Amino acid sequence: MLRVNVLAVLCLGVLVSCSQSEPEGPAPAGSLERRADALTTVDVPRLTWTGGQSNCINCRGLNEYQCWGSSGDGAKTFTDPVPTGRSVVGITTKVVGRLLNKAGTVDVFLNGTKLGSYTEVAGACDQACPAEQTIPVSNLAQNVYNHGGNNTLTFATPSGSVYCVSHADITLTTTAPTIEIVTPAPPATLDFGNQKVGTPGTKMVEIKNVGDAPLTVSALTIDAPFKLNTNPPLTLAAGETSFISVTFTPTAEVGVQGTLGIASNDPANPTVDVTLAGNGVAYAFDVSATSLTFDAQRVDTSSTAQTVTVTNVGSDPLTIDSVAIGANQPFTVSPDTSFQLAAGAQQVLSVVFTPTVAGPASGTLTIGSDDPQRPEATVSLTGTGQKPTVSLDATSLDFAPQRVNTPSAAKTVTVTNTGDLE
């Protein structure tokens, strides 16, 4: 019985999750709806016509429609409901109306530009609500829609006809640019690290337009002592990336922070900021770490390498004349020879830990240079060697006298691993 009950509950869950949902009502007037294709739709408040002579089109109520002949166009004007910064690229118009005395084609216009048409048979003036006619336009020319102003919907009908309209629903498809800071990824800082006083260092901020309309970066601002090497405007198509070059030239031996401001036509984020940081130092010889700590490592095996980056943060060539680890220390470094670094250049040193005995181990990586302000830098190295250790709970077994060709009672020796590895 319990199994049956459980299955019943599971089946009910499936029925609930798979049943057809109730249709959603119309979106509120002027509302935005995000689609899976990244376009956004905006609904225009319903356009309605009134002034009919009788209850000819019974859609909304008595006299809530309007009729005209070939001399009229049924013009209705609406104010642009699209948020600033978004562009209309498509329009879907749904019209409820009727040709009364003559069959033919009804043309629908927006601001004088034809959106499309549909064919009507000659109808009678009765109380039935006419079928809704849909005119979709997926690629609306940019000069058709009046952004930020009024837009007018009109109709053209066959000569000599009478056309009556109850209402029209308009949905606008819009696009907008969206700026994204790719590098450094927010909330990270564009960090120049150590830089020799008076020597410029340059890094890039990467931006991307992840929206569906062209992005224009109209202005860039920056705090001293940081400097821009890129001049606006920048234009990025949908999906395109671009780079903003920033230089840091410290004027004193002190850490500084600043802000890069990026202004664009992104309606949601018209201004975005990138935090900048740097540290002025007296020397050109910079090392990325002062210590490396290795995970516990099995004796006589080598660890994964850890790295130390040597950078020339000065403006002149730098010579690294020695790279060494102390004698009898279970660490190795590569490369372990001298090398030269041009201004701004880097060299990565790889350090490996190979313990020869169990227990803590330490060492020192020493790097020598021709920088008079910093002739030597050291990096402390630590790690722990591990190995299995076997111990027995007895060193001998003493058996009592035993008859030849007969087995004695068993005695045991317990083997224990007292080390720190299997």
Secondary structure in CASP SS format (residue, H / E / C, confidence):
PFRMAT SS
TARGET T0000
AUTHOR 0000-0000-0000
METHOD secondary structure of the structure
MODEL  1
M C 1.00
L H 1.00
R H 1.00
V H 1.00
N H 1.00
V H 1.00
L H 1.00
A H 1.00
V H 1.00
L H 1.00
C H 1.00
L H 1.00
G H 1.00
V H 1.00
L H 1.00
V H 1.00
S H 1.00
C H 1.00
S C 1.00
Q C 1.00
S C 1.00
E C 1.00
P C 1.00
E C 1.00
G C 1.00
P C 1.00
A C 1.00
P C 1.00
A C 1.00
G C 1.00
S C 1.00
L E 1.00
E E 1.00
R E 1.00
R C 1.00
A C 1.00
D C 1.00
A C 1.00
L C 1.00
T E 1.00
T E 1.00
V E 1.00
D E 1.00
V C 1.00
P C 1.00
R C 1.00
L E 1.00
T E 1.00
W C 1.00
T C 1.00
G C 1.00
G C 1.00
Q C 1.00
S C 1.00
N C 1.00
C C 1.00
I C 1.00
N C 1.00
C C 1.00
R C 1.00
G C 1.00
L C 1.00
N C 1.00
E C 1.00
Y C 1.00
Q E 1.00
C E 1.00
W E 1.00
G C 1.00
S C 1.00
S C 1.00
G C 1.00
D C 1.00
G C 1.00
A C 1.00
K E 1.00
T E 1.00
F E 1.00
T E 1.00
D C 1.00
P C 1.00
V C 1.00
P C 1.00
T C 1.00
G C 1.00
R C 1.00
S E 1.00
V E 1.00
V E 1.00
G E 1.00
I E 1.00
T E 1.00
T E 1.00
K E 1.00
V E 1.00
V E 1.00
G E 1.00
R E 1.00
L E 1.00
L C 1.00
N C 1.00
K C 1.00
A C 1.00
G E 1.00
T E 1.00
V E 1.00
D E 1.00
V E 1.00
F E 1.00
L E 1.00
N C 1.00
G C 1.00
T E 1.00
K E 1.00
L E 1.00
G E 1.00
S E 1.00
Y E 1.00
T E 1.00
E E 1.00
V C 1.00
A C 1.00
G C 1.00
A C 1.00
C C 1.00
D C 1.00
Q C 1.00
A C 1.00
C C 1.00
P C 1.00
A C 1.00
E E 1.00
Q E 1.00
T E 1.00
I E 1.00
P E 1.00
V E 1.00
S C 1.00
N C 1.00
L C 1.00
A C 1.00
Q C 1.00
N C 1.00
V C 1.00
Y C 1.00
N C 1.00
H C 1.00
G C 1.00
G C 1.00
N E 1.00
N E 1.00
T E 1.00
L E 1.00
T E 1.00
F E 1.00
A E 1.00
T C 1.00
P C 1.00
S C 1.00
G C 1.00
S C 1.00
V C 1.00
Y E 1.00
C E 1.00
V E 1.00
S E 1.00
H E 1.00
A E 1.00
D E 1.00
I E 1.00
T E 1.00
L E 1.00
T E 1.00
T E 1.00
T E 1.00
A C 1.00
P C 1.00
T C 1.00
I E 1.00
E E 1.00
I E 1.00
V E 1.00
T E 1.00
P C 1.00
A C 1.00
P C 1.00
P C 1.00
A C 1.00
T C 1.00
L E 1.00
D E 1.00
F E 1.00
G E 1.00
N E 1.00
Q E 1.00
K E 1.00
V C 1.00
G C 1.00
T C 1.00
P C 1.00
G E 1.00
T E 1.00
K E 1.00
M E 1.00
V E 1.00
E E 1.00
I E 1.00
K E 1.00
N E 1.00
V C 1.00
G C 1.00
D C 1.00
A C 1.00
P C 1.00
L E 1.00
T E 1.00
V E 1.00
S E 1.00
A E 1.00
L E 1.00
T E 1.00
I E 1.00
D C 1.00
A C 1.00
P C 1.00
F E 1.00
K E 1.00
L E 1.00
N C 1.00
T C 1.00
N C 1.00
P C 1.00
P C 1.00
L E 1.00
T E 1.00
L E 1.00
A C 1.00
A C 1.00
G C 1.00
E C 1.00
T E 1.00
S E 1.00
F E 1.00
I E 1.00
S E 1.00
V E 1.00
T E 1.00
F E 1.00
T C 1.00
P C 1.00
T C 1.00
A C 1.00
E C 1.00
V C 1.00
G E 1.00
V E 1.00
Q E 1.00
G E 1.00
T E 1.00
L E 1.00
G E 1.00
I E 1.00
A E 1.00
S E 1.00
N C 1.00
D C 1.00
P C 1.00
A C 1.00
N C 1.00
P C 1.00
T E 1.00
V E 1.00
D E 1.00
V E 1.00
T E 1.00
L E 1.00
A E 1.00
G E 1.00
N E 1.00
G E 1.00
V E 1.00
A C 1.00
Y C 1.00
A C 1.00
F E 1.00
D E 1.00
V E 1.00
S C 1.00
A C 1.00
T C 1.00
S E 1.00
L E 1.00
T E 1.00
F C 1.00
D C 1.00
A C 1.00
Q E 1.00
R E 1.00
V C 1.00
D C 1.00
T C 1.00
S C 1.00
S C 1.00
T C 1.00
A C 1.00
Q E 1.00
T E 1.00
V E 1.00
T E 1.00
V E 1.00
T E 1.00
N E 1.00
V C 1.00
G C 1.00
S C 1.00
D C 1.00
P C 1.00
L E 1.00
T E 1.00
I E 1.00
D E 1.00
S E 1.00
V E 1.00
A E 1.00
I E 1.00
G C 1.00
A C 1.00
N C 1.00
Q C 1.00
P C 1.00
F E 1.00
T E 1.00
V E 1.00
S E 1.00
P C 1.00
D C 1.00
T C 1.00
S C 1.00
F E 1.00
Q E 1.00
L E 1.00
A C 1.00
A C 1.00
G C 1.00
A C 1.00
Q E 1.00
Q E 1.00
V E 1.00
L E 1.00
S E 1.00
V E 1.00
V E 1.00
F E 1.00
T C 1.00
P C 1.00
T C 1.00
V C 1.00
A C 1.00
G E 1.00
P E 1.00
A E 1.00
S E 1.00
G E 1.00
T E 1.00
L E 1.00
T E 1.00
I E 1.00
G E 1.00
S E 1.00
D C 1.00
D C 1.00
P C 1.00
Q C 1.00
R C 1.00
P C 1.00
E E 1.00
A E 1.00
T E 1.00
V E 1.00
S E 1.00
L E 1.00
T E 1.00
G E 1.00
T E 1.00
G E 1.00
Q E 1.00
K C 1.00
P C 1.00
T C 1.00
V E 1.00
S E 1.00
L E 1.00
D C 1.00
A C 1.00
T C 1.00
S C 1.00
L C 1.00
D C 1.00
F C 1.00
A C 1.00
P C 1.00
Q C 1.00
R C 1.00
V C 1.00
N C 1.00
T C 1.00
P C 1.00
S C 1.00
A C 1.00
A C 1.00
K C 1.00
T C 1.00
V C 1.00
T C 1.00
V E 1.00
T E 1.00
N E 1.00
T C 1.00
G C 1.00
D C 1.00
L C 1.00
E C 1.00
END
